[in-house]
Amino acid sequence: APIGGRIVELLHGSASIRAGVRRWSSAARIGRLPVEIVQCDITDPIQAQLVVKGADAVIHCAVGSREVTVSGTRNMLAAAAEVGVERFVHLSTVDVYGDVSGNVEETHPYQYTGREYGDNKIDAEKACWEFHEKGLPVTVLRPTMVHGPFSESWTIEFAKRFQRKPWSLPRQYCNGICNLVYADDLVQAIQLALTRTEAIGEVFNINGSERPTWNEYFDELNQAMGLPPLTAQGPGISRIQTALMNPVRSIARFGLKHFQGHIMGIYQRFDVAKKAMRIVESGIRNTPTTAEFEMCSKVVRFSSDKAKRLIGFVPQFPLERALPLTAAWLTHHNYVRSS
C-alpha cells in the first residue's frame, strides 16, 4: 500500500520493522530495505496472529473489501490484544464523517452514507473502540487526502489527466476546499501516536497546514510538473460527458466483477478488442464522475487542532515544499511525458 510503504521507508532506521503484505508483489517497494517482510492475509485469524507475534506495536493500515477492512481489522485487534502490544495505531479516514460542511472536529458523529469505503471504516473504528474498552491501547488517526509519491487517487491520476487536453474539471466546480496531507506528515503523526501517552484512547484528524481550493491544488501541482497552464473545457460539455459516461462505468464495473476472466482472455487474444477496451478505459479515467463534481465544490475543513494540542502534531510539508518533491518523483517514474 502507498501509505504502508512510506511508513516502512521512514521508520525502519529507528525501529525493528515487520511488514505484512497480502501479496508478494506488494513488497516490491520495500524489498530493498533491511526489514522483515511476511506474507499475511489478515482475513485469516491465524495469519493475523503470526504477523503480530512478538510485536511491541501495530500500525494497521490495510484496506480493501469489507472482509479486509472490517473482519481483518477485528482479527488484527484480537491478535494484538492476545500478544499484549503497547500501542495499536489504526489508520481510518475523514470519510467516516459522511457528507459534511464547515469546520469538522473529532466530536462530529459517524454518518453512514451507503458508500462502501466510509461505511466500512466506521465499522472498523467501532471494533477498535470495543477492544480499547477491553484494555488494548488504541489510537485512531483520520487522515484527509494523502498526497505525494505513490498516491494513486490524489496525485498520479491527476498528473495523468493534466496531460490530456482539455482539462476535464471546469474551474467553476473546483472552488471547494481541498484537504490534503502529505504522506510524510501522516507518518509523523503515526510516530507521535506510537510514542505519546496522550494518544492512547484518542482519535485525531490528520490534515495538512493549508486549506487550498481544488483549483489552487491543481494549478500548483500542474506548475510543479512544468506543464502549460490548465485550460478547462466548458461546464456544460463536461457535465454532458459525465452523464454519458455514467452507464459505461456501471457496465464496466459489472463486467469486471462477474466476467473478469473472460474479459481478460478476449483482451489478450484480440487486438481489436484490446484497442477498444483501452479507449473505453481512457474515457472512464479522463471523464469526471458526479462524485468528483460534488467533492471539488464542497466547502469543508477538517481540523487538526486536537492532534497539535495533545500530541504535538505540526505538518512540515506545505504545498510549496511538497509539490516539487512530488513532481520530481512523477518525472523520475515517467508519469510526466517529455515534450
Secondary structure, DSSP 4 states (H G I P E B T S, - for coil): -HHHHHHHHHHTTTS--EEEESSGGGGTTTTTSSSEEEE--TTSHHHHHHHHTT-SEEEE----SHIIIIIIHHHHHHHHHHHT-SEEEEE--GGGG-S--EEE-TTSPP---S-HHHHHHHHHHHHHHHHHHTT--EEEEEE-EEESTT-IIIIIHHHHHHTSSSBSS-GGG--SB--EEEHHHHHHHHHHHHH-GGGTT-EEEE--S---BHHHHHHHHHHHTTPPPP-BPPHHHHHHHHHHHHHHHHHHHHHHHHHHHHHHHHHHH-HHHHHHHHHHHHHHHHSPPHHHHHHHH--EEE--HHHHHHH-------HHHHHHHHHHHHHHTT-SPP-
